Amino acid sequence: MAVAALTVGVFGALILFHAAYSTIQYKSLLKITEDEFTAPPFNVVIELFIGLLLCFWAALTVPGKFLSIHPHSDENRIVSLPANLDFMIFNHRGKVFPLETDLKLKH
């Protein structure tokens, strides 16, 4: 299933590239005929929508199965905490602040 979805995604990307190339060709044709560019041709717009739909579908199906985000779910637990929590070190920006502050509010 993932190979088919990946193929559909590549095909969708190729359709998007073809739509971009067709738009560039159309704009160069308009320069030759000295017309103004108002919008891309209708077939290019249809190509864009088809390419986007195929890419969206592939992006949702290629990564695989969605996992649960519930904190008590055991199906997505990959890392377990060590039994001894004394040696856990947390480096974060909070260490730049002093531990005790002797600041008093002025009334």
MIPA-293029 format. One line per 8 residues: number of its first residue (from 1); for each residue x, y, z of C-alpha. Coordinates in pm, whole numbers, plus 32768, in hexadecimal, padded with zeros to 4 digits. Last residue first. Example, Ala and Ser with C-alpha at 12.3 -4.5 7.8 and 13.67 -1.06 7.14 Angstrom:
<zalos>
2 = 8557:7F96:82CA ~ 84CE:7E3E:830C
</zalos>
This chain:
<zalos>
107 = 8190:9339:92CA ~ 82E3:92C5:9252 ~ 8303:9150:920F ~ 842C:90A2:92A0 ~ 8536:8FF1:91D9 ~ 860F:8EFF:9295 ~ 860D:8DFC:9184 ~ 867C:8C9D:91C3
99 = 86D4:8BAE:90AC ~ 876B:8CB3:8FCD ~ 86FA:8CAF:8E62 ~ 87EC:8C25:8D5F ~ 8783:8AC0:8DB4 ~ 8625:8AFB:8D2A ~ 86A3:8AEE:8BC6 ~ 86A7:8975:8BC1
91 = 878B:8853:8C09 ~ 86D4:873F:8CC4 ~ 87AB:8635:8D60 ~ 8724:84E2:8DCC ~ 8810:8432:8EBA ~ 8729:841B:8FE6 ~ 860C:8384:8F18 ~ 8679:821D:8F5D
83 = 8589:8132:8EA8 ~ 85E4:81C0:8D56 ~ 84CB:8258:8C87 ~ 843F:818F:8B68 ~ 8461:81F8:89FF ~ 837F:816A:88F2 ~ 8226:8185:8989 ~ 812E:819D:886B
75 = 804E:8074:88B7 ~ 8050:80A8:8A2F ~ 7F56:81C6:8A32 ~ 7F59:8285:8B7A ~ 7FC3:83D2:8AE4 ~ 7EC2:83C3:89C9 ~ 7F67:841A:8881 ~ 7F03:82DE:87C9
67 = 7FCA:8284:8696 ~ 7F71:82D0:852D ~ 7FBB:81B4:843F ~ 80A1:81F2:831C ~ 8168:8318:8298 ~ 80FA:82D1:812E ~ 7F80:82F9:8158 ~ 7F50:8466:81B4
59 = 8062:84F2:80D6 ~ 7FEE:8415:7FB6 ~ 7E8C:849D:7FCB ~ 7F0A:8600:7FDE ~ 7FEF:85CA:7EB2 ~ 7ED5:8531:7DE3 ~ 7DE7:864B:7E3E ~ 7EEC:8753:7DED
51 = 7F39:86B7:7C9B ~ 7DC6:86A2:7C41 ~ 7D8B:880B:7CAC ~ 7EBA:888B:7BEF ~ 7E65:87C6:7AB5 ~ 7D05:885B:7AB8 ~ 7D9C:89B8:7AD1 ~ 7E86:8965:79B0
43 = 7D5F:88EC:78DD ~ 7CA8:8A35:791F ~ 7DC3:8B0B:7896 ~ 7E88:8BE1:798B ~ 7DFA:8D33:79E8 ~ 7E10:8E9E:7975 ~ 7F56:8EA5:78B6 ~ 7F50:8FC7:77C1
35 = 7F7A:8F98:764B ~ 80AE:8FF3:7580 ~ 8097:8EBE:749D ~ 81FD:8E60:74F5 ~ 81D2:8EBD:7661 ~ 808E:8DF2:766D ~ 8148:8CC2:75EC ~ 824C:8CF2:76FF
27 = 8135:8CFC:7801 ~ 809B:8BBC:7775 ~ 81EA:8B09:777E ~ 821D:8B6F:78E8 ~ 80BC:8AFA:793D ~ 80F9:89AE:788E ~ 823C:897C:7950 ~ 8188:89BE:7A99
19 = 8073:88CB:7A3B ~ 8176:87C7:79D9 ~ 8226:87F1:7B27 ~ 80DB:87C0:7BDC ~ 808F:8688:7B0D ~ 81E8:8600:7B60 ~ 81A6:863E:7CD1 ~ 805D:8580:7CB8
11 = 810D:845C:7C0C ~ 8211:8458:7D23 ~ 80FA:8454:7E24 ~ 803C:8340:7D6D ~ 817C:8272:7D64 ~ 81AC:82AA:7ED9 ~ 8046:823C:7F17 ~ 8080:8101:7E4A
3 = 81C3:80B7:7F04 ~ 8119:80F2:8054 ~ 8000:8000:8000
</zalos>
